[in-house]
Amino acid sequence: MLARQSFWTLLLGLAAMASAAASSLAADSARLATYRQNDQTSYAISVMADMPAKEVEAVDVVVLFDTSASQTGAYREVALESLKALLAGIRPTDRVQILAMDLDATPLTEGFAAAGDAKVSEALATLEVHPPLGASDLAAALDAAVAKFEQAGSKNRSIVYIGDGVSMANLLNAPTLRPVVEKLQAARVPVSSFAVGPKVDIQLLATLANQTGGNVHVGQPMVWQDESAGITDARAREENTRNAQLAGKTLATWARAAVLWATQVQTPDVLGQMYPASFPPLRADRDTILVGRTPAELTQPVELKLAAVDATGTPVELAWTATPEQGGPDQAFLASLVDDAARNGGLTLPTVGSAGLAEVARMKGAQADQLTMIAQRAIANGDRAGAAQIIQTVLQTDPGNVQARNVQNALEAPPADVPAEGFEPDALPAPAPAEAAASEPALGAAPAAPDDGAIILNGAAAEPPAPIPPAEPGLLEERGPAGTFLDEVEQERRVLARVMQTEVQNTVVDARERMRTEPQIAIQDLKLALENVRRAPNLDPTTRAELEDKLTIALKEATRQASILDELNRLRDEELAAAREAQFLNAQLEQRIEREEQLMSRFNALMDERRYVEAEEVATIVEEVDPNGVTPRVAALWARHKRHDYLQQVARSARHNAAWDTMYQIELSHIPFPDNPPIIYPDAAVWEELTKRRKDRYSVDLKSEGEAERRIYGALRQPLREPWDFVEQPLRDV
């Protein structure tokens, strides 16, 4: 298989190099991986440009939303959620226009508008009720998007496609795809996609991204309701929504990434023919992959020079120096990749950065494994010649495939019905050269049945059925002539080995499909299969070691996926806890704000009624609710100020009124009165009598007077009863 350490080391190195170059302002970097076979060197070059501006200032985005019949149910919900997240991630300086595409591209907004504009909200509401019907024509939709840019005179342009990429109304193969790509390149429009749907054509979307300087986001598998696994419908929707929002945010970032378009390329003659024939655009957030073949042995560093322009036409000069890295059999897939690219000048290369190159290598490895399984089935059915042809084809593509080597060793061993001394492996017929396909299949077409063992990017090939071992003869049944018992035992061992290999292969495939969602179940299945291999009798040590290694590698991968899933679950739980805490704090804040508003309404009413003391008490309560707020403090000071001002106004008004009343009395005293008739005063005796009466009635004594004082004063007022005759006598004697 291709999953060997040195192979993955190369791919991980390319991915790490691309990531480092995308996140730092380092110098232009390049890397060159090579593979030498049959006096030909196949190579892959990864180049990364150092762009001062990683994003453009303002960009016009055309969103092509697939509304064909395949986009229904949960897939449509995921697509809509990704579109909402995309619109939320678009900057205020960007503009967007949404087109619903099936047989025709229908604009849902008149011209470009900001993402927060009411027109975009109305378009989104219209899209939610738009029925998914008919097939899709991706070529017509891309042409319509380019026309929208031309009408608006857009400078920075970007197309974002959300759908499955299956253009059933207009199948896109090399002849029909070339004019579409050329038009997009001439208009300098990068195409980025989010692949979502029951069947997705990732190869077509990756080809468009590679040729136009875009990107492709392949989301996580859909999560479905499963009562046995404890997954409710709400939980499945929540997980799918989270994945869709992540895709939308990624698309928003990709839409504004800077892109350079090549105008002139200088490559050394030693590199020979390079694909794609036209240098693909360079992005700021990923590297660009080129493949080629040359008869020369690449041992010295090579230099590439490129003249390019950005979306505004500003020229840029780039140069790379790459040192060849000599690869072993693990890089044999490069030869097959270059063969595929040579058929159409690299037009359909799906190598979107190092990640795309790794995916192509994985698909080549899966195709080799599929062919090896078909060869095993051919051996079980007795077709050794056909198996030999298949194995030789696999070894030409992947000379280091251990499983294919084991099958080849099994083919070189004599069959059970041929004596070992009479068997000649060279007598097998040589495999016929592979014939080229009569016509290249359309990239958007539905996957055909994999009768030749090919792996199709947008569909899963059916797994071959496990060979059924021949029935074991009974113990009392004759076993034939003497001397054939050992041959039968050897044949049974071979059949057992093939059965075990098939079972292990199926277990590994099933485990890899389940380990992303159910890693613990996959780990249990792999452990059980590993235990069965270790306990299997009559299994040769080589095959046992090979199967144990395969299961051990898959078990490590499942364990890693389990840890990743646990980490994702932990992060999700933390996010949910943080969201609940934020929701609780928001509820408390809203409750406090509502109470403060009610109290301030009461404060305003009291102030209008001039009940300033009560208003100040309410302001004190508001200050207790919001101790750090400015409003309650200002309210208290304002109530106090208004109360003092009111009291001063009242006192000033009373003073003014009393002053006017006093002046009025003065004016009244100035009024003269005549002495006619004259004033006649009574006699003195009358005045004396009046005075006595008034003394008794109106006399006022400020000192206090008790009963004893009144008796004393009363006795003093009485006349003397006896004569007072104490002349010249001291008072003590009296």
C-alpha positions, 0 to 999 in steps of 0.5 A, a space after each residue: 500500500 501507499 501508506 508507508 512512512 516515507 511517502 507520508 513524510 513527503 506529503 506532510 512535508 509539502 503540507 507543512 511547507 505550504 502552511 508555513 509559507 501562507 502564515 508568514 512573510 518569508 521569501 518565495 519558497 519551492 520544493 521539488 519531489 522526483 521519481 525515476 523510472 524507465 529512464 524518465 524522471 517524473 516530478 512535482 513542484 510546490 511553489 509558494 509566493 510571498 505576497 505583501 498583501 494577503 487579502 484584497 481591500 474590497 471584492 465583489 463576490 458572486 455566490 452560485 447556490 445549487 438549487 437542483 433536485 439533488 439538493 434536498 433535505 439535510 444537504 439543503 439545510 447545510 448549504 443554507 447554513 454555510 451561505 448564512 455564515 458566508 454572508 456573516 463573514 463578508 466585510 463591510 467593504 465587500 459586495 455580494 450577489 446571489 444566483 440560484 442555479 439549476 438549468 438557468 442562473 437566476 439572480 436573486 439580487 439586482 446588482 451587487 450589495 453589501 452583505 447586511 443590505 436588505 436586498 441580500 436578506 430578501 434574497 436569502 428569504 427567497 432562496 429558503 422557499 425556492 424549490 429544488 428542481 431539475 438538473 444543474 448547468 455549471 458552465 452556464 452559471 459560471 458564464 453568468 457570473 462572469 457577465 455580472 462582473 463585467 456589467 458592474 465593472 468589478 476590479 477584485 472578483 471572486 466566485 463562491 459555489 455551494 453545491 455538489 459540482 455535478 453538472 448533469 445538464 451540461 457534462 464537463 469533460 476536457 473539450 467542454 471544460 477548456 473554454 470555461 476555464 479560459 474565460 475564467 482565466 481571462 476575466 481573472 476570477 478565482 472559483 472556490 467551492 463548498 462540496 455538499 450533496 449526496 454525490 459530489 464531483 470533487 475532481 471537477 471542483 478541484 480542477 476549477 479551483 486549480 485552474 482559476 486560483 481558488 480553493 475547495 472545502 470538502 466538509 465532514 460527512 453528514 451526521 444522521 439520527 441514530 437511536 442505537 448510537 444515542 444521536 437524536 435528530 436535534 443533535 445531528 442537526 446541531 453537528 451539521 450546522 456547526 460544520 456548515 458554519 465552519 465551511 461558510 467562514 472558510 469560504 468568506 476568508 477564501 473569497 478575499 484572498 489575494 491571487 496572482 495571474 501569470 503573464 510570462 514563465 521562464 523554466 529551465 529546459 532540464 525540466 522538460 514538459 510541465 503541466 498544467 501547460 498554462 501556469 496556474 494562478 498563485 494564491 496567498 493562502 496555499 501553495 501551487 503544484 506543477 507536475 512534469 516529466 523529463 529524460 534528464 536526472 534531476 540532481 542540481 537545483 533548478 530555478 523558475 521565474 515568473 512575471 505575474 499581475 494581481 487583480 488590479 494589473 500591478 506587475 509582480 516578479 517572482 523567482 524560486 530555486 528548488 533542490 530536487 529530492 530523490 524519491 523511492 518507490 513511494 513516489 511512483 504515483 507521480 508517473 501515473 499522475 503525469 500520464 493523466 496530465 499529458 492527455 489534456 495538457 494538465 487541464 483536469 489536474 485536481 492538485 489544489 495545493 499540497 492537500 490536493 496532491 496528497 488526495 491524488 496520491 491516496 486515490 492512486 493507492 486506493 486504486 492499486 489496492 482495488 486492483 490487487 484485491 481483484 487479482 486475489 479474486 482472480 487467483 481464487 477463481 483459477 485465472 492466474 494469467 489475468 491475475 498476473 496481468 493485473 499485478 504487473 500493472 499495479 507494480 508498474 504504478 507502485 513498485 513498493 506495494 507490499 500486498 501486490 508483491 505478496 500476490 506476485 510471490 503467490 503467482 510464482 509458486 506452482 498451483 496445487 494441480 501442477 508439480 513443482 518441478 514442472 512449473 515455470 513462472 516465465 511461461 505465464 503470458 505477458 500482460 498486454 499493454 494498457 489501451 487508452 480509453 476511447 473517450 475521456 469520461 465527463 468530470 461531472 458525470 455520475 460514477 460508473 461501475 468500477 469493473 476495471 478497478 478504477 477509483 472515481 473521486 465522486 463515488 465509492 467503488 463497490 468492494 469485491 465480494 470475498 472469495 468463498 473457500 472450497 468445501 472441505 472434504 469429509 474425513 471418510 471421503 477418499 482424497 485421491 491418489 497417494 501423495 496429493 494430501 500435502 498438496 491439498 493441505 498447501 492449497 487449503 493454507 493458501 485459500 485460508 491466507 486469501 480469506 484472511 487477507 480479504 477479511 482484514 482488508 474489509 475490516 480495515 476499510 469499514 474501520 476507516 469509514 467509521 473511525 471518524 464518527 464511531 472510533 471506539 467501535 472501529 477500535 473494537 473491530 480492529 482488535 477482534 480482527 487482530 486477535 483472530 489473525 494471531 490465533 489463526 492456525 496454518 497461516 504462514 509467518 509472512 502473511 501473519 506479520 503483514 496482516 498484523 502490521 496492516 491492522 496495527 497501523 489501522 488501529 493506531 489511526 483509529 486511536 488517533 481519530 478517537 483522541 481527535 473526536 474526544 478533543 472535538 467533543 471536549 471543545 464542543 462541550 466547552 463552547 456549549 458551557 461558555 455559550 450557556 454562561 454567556 446566555 445566563 450573563 446576558 439574561 442577568 444583564 437584560 434583567 438588570 437593564 429592564 429594572 433600571 429602565 423601570 426605575 428611571 421611568 419612575 424617577 422621571 415621573 416623580 421629577 415631573 411631579 416635583 417630588 424631588 425627595 422621592 425621586 432622589 430615593 429612587 435614584 439611590 436604588 438605581 445606583 445600587 442596581 448599577 453601582 458603576 453606571 453614570 445614569 444613576 449618579 447623574 439622576 441623584 445629583 439632578 434630583 438634589 439640584 432641582 429640589 434646591 432650586 425649587 426651594 430657592 424659587 419658593 423662598 424668593 417668591 415669598 420674599 418678593 410677595 411680603 416686600 410688596 405687601 409691606 410697601 402696600 401698607 406703607 402706601 396706605 399709611 400715607 393716605 390723609 384724612 380730614 378733621 371734619 367732623 373733629 375728633 372729640 376725646 372723652 373726659 379724664 374720668 372716662 379714660 381712667 375707667 377705660 384704662 382700668 378695664 383694659 388692664 384687667 383684660 389686656 395686661 400681659 405679664 411675662 413672668 410665670 405666676 402660680 397659686 401662691 403668688 396670686 394669693 399673696 398679690 391678692 392679699 396685698 391688694 386688700 386694705 389694712 384691717 388694723 392701723 399700721 403703727 410701727 414707727 421706728 421699729 425694726 422689721 424683725 420686731 414687727 
